[in-house]
């Protein structure tokens, strides 16, 4: 059986089926070719004339080549080749053929597939019953009489009848060899004709880069959200522990703040993990992810430090993408205060101002606060804030100011070519 596997094994059978499908696809083109040949020859003996059928086949191939230029031919052909020819998906191009080079390759493949498929299909349909009939001659008197009536008397001679089973088997083996050879030829041509062009590779690299950028952004969102929550919870828990015996009301408020902070953070964590687990491109869903400035009240109420919040203009009118980045900048700024504030309970001043062309964020730490730094093990601090501002075409500044520490971020009210809503 191992010796016959290249001819009748599973891979050989699938490739044979692939060729039969090519022959089926060739049928309408062949029928049009027969009409053209019939018109040229007057229709005399078309289906009984081998030269006429070969001429119809030759007329069909140029029409097949023209059809191969349609963009959707490549993904359909690649899907069939991947399933039936045993070609690894990495060797096949994705999506329709858009460039001239890709379309020329695709039409070459389509013509080769349907041409070889037509030949193998014709052999399968015509040669199989003929070979079986030849093999049955020694065992069926009715077959011998029908062949005598058709004028094939030589095939019923004793020596011919003795060789008939072997001759029929040889025909089937030869047909299997032709089908296996044609299938192997198609499988070897797939990477060349249906493989990615340089333009396809560039587009795939751009898609991978965009996907990685989105996932990095989601990772940053996760870091900022969870980092702030841990800082706030740690501060609240530490303060509650110190006054546990003498100020039950404060402990109750601290526990409430911890509960609200963790509930909000778990919701954001579920959203980010859900986006990262999506099988399709996360870009569409990611665009709508994240809290905006209208959720700032809950953040300030349970952030772990007293905040004096001032607002100028209406932050609700800015673009959602700007509003989300502004929220994260405020969140990261408050996290820095919690991590590096030295335990001060003095109010932090926060200003959100909508100017004519930009959204301004000012966060001032009281005297004695220390600046945010990049922590070992993944902390982002001011670098993360600067990256968020730069992605929108804005800028951020941080440093000592009037005896304290001031963080300022300015974000344009338009981002990525969008206009204000």
Secondary structure, DSSP 4 states (H G I P E B T S, - for coil): -TTTHHHHSHHHHHHHHHHHHHHHHHHHHHHHHHHHHHHHHTTTTTTT-HHHHHHHHHHHHHHHHHHTTSTHHHHHHHHHHHHHS---GGGS--S---SHHHHHHHHHHHHHHHHHHHHHHHHHHHHHHHHHHHHHGGG-HHHHHHHHHTT-GGGGSHHHHHHHHHHHHHHHHHHHHHHHHHHHHHHHHHHHHTSPPHHHHHHHHHHHHHHHHHHHHHHHHHHHHHHHHHHHHHHHHHHHHHTTTT-HHHHHHHHHHHHHHHHHHHHHHHHHHHHHH-SS-THHHHTT-S--GGGHHHHHHTSSS-EEEEEES-GGGS-HHHHHHHHHHHHHHHHHHHHHSTT--SPEEEEEEE-SSEEEEEEEEPTTPPPP---TTT--HHHHHHHHHHHTT-EEEEEEETTEEEEEEEEES--TT----
